[in-house]
Amino acid sequence: MSRPVRRRLLPIPLQRVRIEGGLWGERMRVNREATIPHVYRKCRETGRTGVWKLLVGPGRAEGRSHQFWDSDVAKWMEAAAYSLAAFPDAKLERKLDDLVDLMAAAQMDDGYLNSHFQLTAPANRWANLRDNHELYCAGHLMEAAVAYYEATGKRKFLDVMCRYADHIDRTFGPDKGKKRGYPGHEEIELALVKLHRATGEGRYLDLARFFIDERGREPKYFAAEARARGEAMPPWAGGLHYWQAHAPVREQTTAEGHSVRALYLYSGMADVAAETGDASLLSACRRLWRNIVRRRMYVTGSVGSSAHGERFTFDYDLPNETSYAETCANIALVFWAHRMLQIEEDGEYADVMELALHNGVLAGLSLDGREFFYANRHALHLGPGGPSGGGFPPARQEWFDCACCPPNIARLLAALPQYVHSESDRQVSVHLYAESTAHATIGGEEVVVEQHTDYPWHERVRITVRPPRPLAFTLALRIPGWCCSPRLKINGRAVGLPQLARKGYARIKRTWHRGDRVELTLPMPVERIEANPHVRSNAGRVALQRGPVVYCLEEMDNGADLNDLALPRRAALTAKRDARLLGGTVAISGAARRRSQRGWRDTLYRGDPSKTTAARIRAIPYYLWANRKLGEMLVWVRKC
Amino acid sequence: MSRPVRRRLLPIPLQRVRIEGGLWGERMRVNREATIPHVYRKCRETGRTGVWKLLVGPGRAEGRSHQFWDSDVAKWMEAAAYSLAAFPDAKLERKLDDLVDLMAAAQMDDGYLNSHFQLTAPANRWANLRDNHELYCAGHLMEAAVAYYEATGKRKFLDVMCRYADHIDRTFGPDKGKKRGYPGHEEIELALVKLHRATGEGRYLDLARFFIDERGREPKYFAAEARARGEAMPPWAGGLHYWQAHAPVREQTTAEGHSVRALYLYSGMADVAAETGDASLLSACRRLWRNIVRRRMYVTGSVGSSAHGERFTFDYDLPNETSYAETCANIALVFWAHRMLQIEEDGEYADVMELALHNGVLAGLSLDGREFFYANRHALHLGPGGPSGGGFPPARQEWFDCACCPPNIARLLAALPQYVHSESDRQVSVHLYAESTAHATIGGEEVVVEQHTDYPWHERVRITVRPPRPLAFTLALRIPGWCCSPRLKINGRAVGLPQLARKGYARIKRTWHRGDRVELTLPMPVERIEANPHVRSNAGRVALQRGPVVYCLEEMDNGADLNDLALPRRAALTAKRDARLLGGTVAISGAARRRSQRGWRDTLYRGDPSKTTAARIRAIPYYLWANRKLGEMLVWVRKC
């Protein structure tokens, strides 16, 4: 395996980290026991797995297929592979093996592999990169193959995907006779880097770089390709912003277009920059990052505010009732943040990663792991016109025709251990706090790092370090941006944090002895969060946050008409553990004022000010909403 | 002329009322001097008048036309006729005569008259009532013909339109061999009642009643008609709500579909009910009225909240930034309110009429009378994404391809005197307060009623009554619903109002002598208006209203980021006349708090509460917004 030199840090891979309890342990258990089987069942019921049998067996002519399907199955395979790495499961492994066997058998002699186009239009491949998701599906299959290889050591799937990558490499590139195209839905860029890292093959990295460098250059490939097909570009294509093809990527300064496409691209850009040390590419990533997290991100770490085009819109346009905030986009923000974190070692990336994980991502999944939000509202009003918002369902669904989100959240949760730590020759970093055990490798020696914590519900994290012998290295502990007064003890003795903290990490450099204990306390008062004044949908409102968890009001706890409630500036807000609430969580309660609805009856406007009456609010974590009866929900609560 | 017996009141026609100054005098002057000539010029430049020449002369083959055009020209003719009634103008009359001559020459032998279909598809008439605006155009031409006849006494246009009405009557109706259809865009119903009143012809009233009674019955005419054309109904046609054809009109309980269509229908229903005494039709009107004014009307008397389908949506759905509130719909609300008022003699109708006139209608026209809003926002934010809202322009426009609003506002303003008073055998009513002189007829005797007032800017209205001899009758003075503490003096002596007031009118029954003076004082404190809690877009906000005038903040007076401003509950708000502001108006000012934007820079969210600083607001009448530099606007201001 090639060792990437431009990342300061490498994640400790998930095979060496075990999350053993707490919020994430429970969510991973549900993922393993419910979500992964559920997604497989749905893939089977809908023909997504069966299509591969058709390709190699009888019945081919009647086969139904769809150009997204391979990506759904691939993401499930990736999730299952991550799960196998920690929890061996022979039956699950057999399901994967069977699929790999079918894919290997279906692969065309030249390496091409796509169930939909092989079934429906084998002669027409690579004719419409803009709309046909061939390269996107290829990327997801590559990610799955790498995950499967790393989990099981079996090469078959990896070899299949290398043959496919070789075919793609022969088809696309700057050389004469090759197509100078790039995908309409980015994904293969980051997948090729993974394949490169798994195999050491430099051509895969070069191809990823080509796809990124070529994107948005003149003459525009998508336009030329449309002309070659004898089609006009659709009138809404405009400057090709939807596909991030409006300009070369290094000239892009704002996050544009379809949000999942955009964030997969940015993740691939970060990967290529990490591998090649390309400073201009990294600069573009930094600019786009700043644009998103400083102008275009919901308080929950969700992105892509408009259902129309599932896209980024413009700075500070963050409507709540119609917020699209696709679960896949929030997941992709985690992917990108994680990549940037390894390169830059800056806590801002970890802060956003943590925020998205605990809020925008986790909201996508029901408590029982079998229902999903595709789009994530930040307010739901149930009026006479039905649910407010962009027309998408107000409750989680078992499945979607376009089923990108369910397997995506499954693969993220299954891979979660790899987000907890990074390691380098002289350092081990802790990015996420969770009850866990990690086996870091520092200068060739294995150091066990144990976390004992009930984070994010409880403020205290106890970390025990077990080097094989006294060993000098840095333990870098993330100090979350939301935390104003962190405290640190080493072996029971308080240590001043300011001296240690830099860019969001307390860097404790010392000779560590087996059993050394670090106690980090991250006080979690309930915070009233304000939005930038330019976010006019939140004017006069606050969101409640405790630790990394953003809260919301639900009708079930607060009655209907949530906008009648207002929080006095100075009212005390109390956080309290409630083991029986929604599988165990911390709820926030406090005094509020409720506008009286008395005397309104059928009056639409009046001059008499409404009375307000004393009321209480109870807020629950945003990610837990819509797990009970359908009702209103509100993140941004009025102040009074 | 037939005398309608089911209206308690009859408007004093505009020929007998003169508005002589003040807000409406000035607006009527601008209408006469600028808007009416401007609309004519635009009709000519765009071919709307020329198409009639083509019909009767050479060049017919090259003629451009459009199915809405006749209605635009008709509304201009109607406006010009009303204007002639008060201000004789030989040149203007000649323009009208020329058009009438062309129309008379173009009329087909059987009476049919429609420039567009005669030019393009004469054989295809009445084949698509749902989409083709033939009956709509016919209705507007009828209204124009009646107005022209009443203004000039010339019968030619009236006779043309009677022949057309006769043709329509031969074509449509319940009898065998006639089409059981009704218009896709209502208008002809109310026009046929006008024609009936002008001519005494009962068939016209019967035809209006037929169109109303038939609407929405099974089998649905629009569906049958589409089948006959070999077309499927468009998928969005649903239950035909867009055309108010989803149910028989007497079963309709909520205002549905295209708002102008709906309100023209309701106006026609009121007219037919007034003429026939049909109680079930009047009940339907009352139900629909209540639905609109208690659930679906903006605080400015504007209606039809959604640009999508230019339509009513659902109860309490009154978004501000995207409010469509088409000027024509607001005008049509005045038409309907005026009709209901004559039947029911209830101040609620006059209140809404006044509210719409002073706010939602007048906002449609620029101060100089040459620019128009088609859609009327209730908040405008100018952000990096451009103007907020439904995609319609944030500034008034000179003209529109679909130019319904400009001539509509011209005809309403030209006819405004007829909205001021009603008369009956024993009563004269004052519905609107404006500097004016009216010649009422009470029991056959002429009573002059003079109003001296600077309403709506000033609270006092002095009324002088001049009967030819001491005469017993009731002077019914409207006590606006917005006024909490009206005061009344008769010949200098205070009179207790509560004993007199009933259903929004102070009914002063006495023997009136020549020169009797009534002084009505309608105190106009600045009111903070709240919206019903179910209107969630206005939660925590107030609108400012003084008298019938609703106010707004503009960026020009208050700086950008209007949502940073908040009004303290108890801050004094002062109204002050400013002769130099926007042609002379009353502005409201007061202390406010402004959220500081300090320290935000590129922060999107933060826990530190923003400081607020002392600020002042200046509000101007909503109808005057967008007459200066393009900038933000806000009707509903945050409270603090």
Contacts between the chains, C-beta under 8 A, distances in Angstrom:
chain1	res1	chain2	res2	distance
A	290	B	602	7.1
A	293	B	604	6.8
A	294	B	602	4.4
A	294	B	603	7.1
A	294	B	604	5.3
A	295	B	602	7.8
A	295	B	604	6.5
A	297	B	604	6.4
A	299	B	605	5.3
A	313	B	385	6.0
A	314	B	383	6.6
A	314	B	384	4.7
A	314	B	385	3.3
A	314	B	386	7.9
A	315	B	383	7.2
A	315	B	384	4.4
A	315	B	385	7.6
A	316	B	383	6.3
A	316	B	384	7.0
A	317	B	383	6.9
A	317	B	385	5.6
A	381	B	536	5.7
A	383	B	314	6.7
A	383	B	315	7.3
A	383	B	316	6.3
A	383	B	317	7.0
A	383	B	534	7.0
A	383	B	536	7.9
A	384	B	314	4.7
A	384	B	315	4.4
A	384	B	316	7.0
A	384	B	317	8.0
A	385	B	313	6.0
A	385	B	314	3.3
A	385	B	315	7.6
A	385	B	317	5.6
A	386	B	314	7.9
A	482	B	607	7.7
A	484	B	607	7.8
A	527	B	607	4.3
A	528	B	607	6.8
A	528	B	609	6.9
A	529	B	605	5.1
A	529	B	606	7.0
A	529	B	607	5.8
A	530	B	605	7.0
A	530	B	606	6.0
A	530	B	607	7.6
A	530	B	608	7.7
A	530	B	609	6.4
A	530	B	610	5.9
A	531	B	604	6.9
A	531	B	605	5.8
A	532	B	600	5.4
A	532	B	603	6.3
A	532	B	604	5.2
A	532	B	605	7.3
A	533	B	561	5.7
A	533	B	563	7.5
A	533	B	564	5.4
A	533	B	595	5.9
A	533	B	597	5.2
A	533	B	600	6.4
A	533	B	610	7.4
A	534	B	383	7.1
A	534	B	561	7.3
A	535	B	604	7.5
A	536	B	381	5.8
A	536	B	383	7.9
A	536	B	561	7.8
A	536	B	563	4.6
A	539	B	563	3.7
A	539	B	564	7.1
A	539	B	595	7.9
A	539	B	638	6.3
A	540	B	540	5.6
A	540	B	563	7.5
A	540	B	566	6.6
A	540	B	638	4.7
A	540	B	640	7.5
A	543	B	605	7.6
A	545	B	607	7.6
A	561	B	533	5.7
A	561	B	534	7.3
A	561	B	536	7.8
A	563	B	533	7.5
A	563	B	536	4.7
A	563	B	539	3.7
A	563	B	540	7.5
A	564	B	533	5.4
A	564	B	539	7.1
A	566	B	540	6.7
A	569	B	609	7.2
A	595	B	533	6.0
A	595	B	539	7.9
A	597	B	533	5.1
A	600	B	532	5.3
A	600	B	533	6.4
A	602	B	290	7.2
A	602	B	294	4.5
A	602	B	295	7.8
A	603	B	294	7.1
A	603	B	532	6.3
A	604	B	293	6.8
A	604	B	294	5.2
A	604	B	295	6.5
A	604	B	297	6.4
A	604	B	531	6.9
A	604	B	532	5.2
A	604	B	535	7.5
A	605	B	299	5.3
A	605	B	529	5.1
A	605	B	530	7.0
A	605	B	531	5.8
A	605	B	532	7.3
A	605	B	543	7.7
A	606	B	529	7.0
A	606	B	530	6.0
A	607	B	482	7.7
A	607	B	484	7.8
A	607	B	527	4.2
A	607	B	528	6.8
A	607	B	529	5.8
A	607	B	530	7.6
A	607	B	545	7.6
A	608	B	530	7.7
A	609	B	528	6.9
A	609	B	530	6.4
A	609	B	569	7.2
A	610	B	530	5.9
A	610	B	533	7.4
A	638	B	539	6.3
A	638	B	540	4.7
A	640	B	540	7.6
